[in-house]
């Protein structure tokens, strides 16, 4: 009977140690998920800015009469491509695909910079 009681006590203590390690591992995993979620949220806000800045610069330059064809048509087409790419970023963001999300943001930034450099007065 004593051997059986000792065995149960040993099993119970080892189970407590396992649960403690599991709780610690889960807490760290949740913290990592939270950090990635915050990073992805900030990345999404950055992606929105990468779309909005050249779009507003285009609208402002157009209102001031600084845009004429063929540049105006080229910029309009580039802004449409930028909007499609922004949609791709959003899909990667919603899917939680961090690798694709970051790759698309890099592409979005490159296209955004290219458009801004072509807009007079931007």
Backbone torsions as a table, in degrees:
resi	resn	phi	psi	omega
1	UNK	NA	-40.9	179.4
2	UNK	-64.9	-38.5	179.6
3	UNK	-64.7	-39.0	179.0
4	UNK	-66.2	-42.8	178.6
5	UNK	-64.0	-41.2	178.6
6	UNK	-63.6	-40.0	178.6
7	UNK	-63.4	-45.6	178.0
8	UNK	-62.5	-40.4	179.2
9	UNK	-64.1	-42.7	178.9
10	UNK	-64.2	-42.6	178.7
11	UNK	-64.8	-41.0	-179.7
12	UNK	-64.0	-42.7	180.0
13	UNK	-67.4	-40.3	178.6
14	UNK	-66.5	-34.3	177.2
15	UNK	-65.3	-40.2	178.4
16	UNK	-63.1	-41.3	179.2
17	UNK	-64.1	-40.1	179.3
18	UNK	-65.2	-43.0	178.6
19	UNK	-63.2	-40.2	178.6
20	UNK	-62.0	-45.8	178.6
21	UNK	-64.6	-37.2	178.4
22	UNK	-65.1	-42.9	177.3
23	UNK	-60.9	-42.3	179.0
24	UNK	-64.0	-44.1	179.4
25	UNK	-63.1	-41.9	179.4
26	UNK	-66.2	-38.6	178.7
27	UNK	-63.1	-43.1	178.2
28	UNK	-65.9	-40.4	178.7
29	UNK	-63.0	-43.2	178.8
30	UNK	-63.8	-38.1	178.6
31	UNK	-64.8	-42.2	178.5
32	UNK	-63.8	-42.6	178.1
33	UNK	-61.5	-42.8	179.1
34	UNK	-62.8	-42.0	179.1
35	UNK	-63.6	-42.5	178.1
36	UNK	-65.7	-37.6	179.3
37	UNK	-63.6	-43.8	178.3
38	UNK	-63.2	-43.6	179.4
39	UNK	-61.7	-42.6	179.9
40	UNK	-66.7	-38.6	177.2
41	UNK	-62.5	-45.4	178.5
42	UNK	-64.6	-37.5	177.0
43	UNK	-62.9	-37.7	178.8
44	UNK	-67.1	-41.0	177.7
45	UNK	-62.9	-38.4	177.6
46	UNK	-63.9	-42.9	178.6
47	UNK	-61.6	-40.6	177.5
48	UNK	-62.2	-41.9	179.0
49	UNK	-65.3	-39.0	178.4
50	UNK	-62.8	-25.4	176.3
51	UNK	-86.5	-44.8	-172.6
52	UNK	-69.6	-37.5	-176.3
53	UNK	-62.0	-53.3	179.3
54	UNK	-67.7	-30.6	178.4
55	UNK	-64.6	-45.6	178.9
56	UNK	-68.2	-35.7	177.2
57	UNK	-64.7	-40.0	177.5
58	UNK	-62.2	-48.1	-178.9
59	UNK	-62.1	-41.0	179.9
60	UNK	-66.1	-45.0	179.2
61	UNK	-65.0	-35.7	178.7
62	UNK	-67.4	-42.0	177.7
63	UNK	-63.0	-33.9	-179.2
64	UNK	-84.3	0.0	177.1
65	UNK	77.0	22.4	-178.2
66	UNK	-87.9	-9.6	-176.5
67	UNK	-108.3	131.9	177.2
68	UNK	-136.6	157.6	176.9
69	UNK	-66.3	146.1	6.5
70	UNK	-87.1	-10.0	-178.5
71	UNK	-60.9	-40.5	-178.9
72	UNK	-60.7	-45.4	179.2
73	UNK	-65.8	-40.4	179.5
74	UNK	-64.2	-43.0	179.1
75	UNK	-66.1	-38.9	178.5
76	UNK	-61.7	-42.9	177.9
77	UNK	-64.8	-41.3	178.8
78	UNK	-64.4	-38.3	178.1
79	UNK	-67.7	-33.5	175.5
80	UNK	-66.5	-40.5	176.0
81	UNK	-64.1	-38.4	177.3
82	UNK	-62.8	-39.8	178.9
83	UNK	-66.2	-40.4	177.3
84	UNK	-63.1	-43.7	178.7
85	UNK	-64.3	-36.9	175.8
86	UNK	-62.2	-38.2	175.7
87	UNK	-63.3	-38.6	176.5
88	UNK	-64.2	-40.5	177.1
89	UNK	-61.4	-43.6	-179.0
90	UNK	-63.1	-41.0	178.8
91	UNK	-63.0	-41.8	178.2
92	UNK	-66.2	-37.8	178.2
93	UNK	-63.6	-46.3	-179.1
94	UNK	-67.4	-34.1	-179.5
95	UNK	-77.4	-14.3	-178.3
96	UNK	75.7	23.3	-179.5
97	UNK	-90.4	91.4	-174.0
98	UNK	-63.5	-37.7	-178.5
99	UNK	-65.6	-52.0	179.1
100	UNK	-62.7	-39.5	180.0
101	UNK	-57.8	-49.3	-178.2
102	UNK	-68.4	-39.1	177.7
103	UNK	-61.8	-42.8	-179.8
104	UNK	-67.0	-34.8	178.3
105	UNK	-65.8	-39.6	177.5
106	UNK	-61.3	-44.2	177.7
107	UNK	-64.2	-41.0	179.6
108	UNK	-62.7	-42.1	-180.0
109	UNK	-64.6	-42.3	-179.9
110	UNK	-61.9	-45.7	179.7
111	UNK	-68.1	-39.1	178.6
112	UNK	-61.6	-45.4	178.9
113	UNK	-63.9	-39.9	179.4
114	UNK	-62.1	-43.9	-179.5
115	UNK	-65.9	-46.0	-179.1
116	UNK	-60.8	-36.6	179.9
117	UNK	-69.2	-20.6	-179.8
118	UNK	-89.7	-16.6	-176.5
119	UNK	-84.4	122.2	177.8
120	UNK	-66.1	134.5	177.7
121	UNK	78.6	9.4	-178.8
122	UNK	-89.9	NA	NA
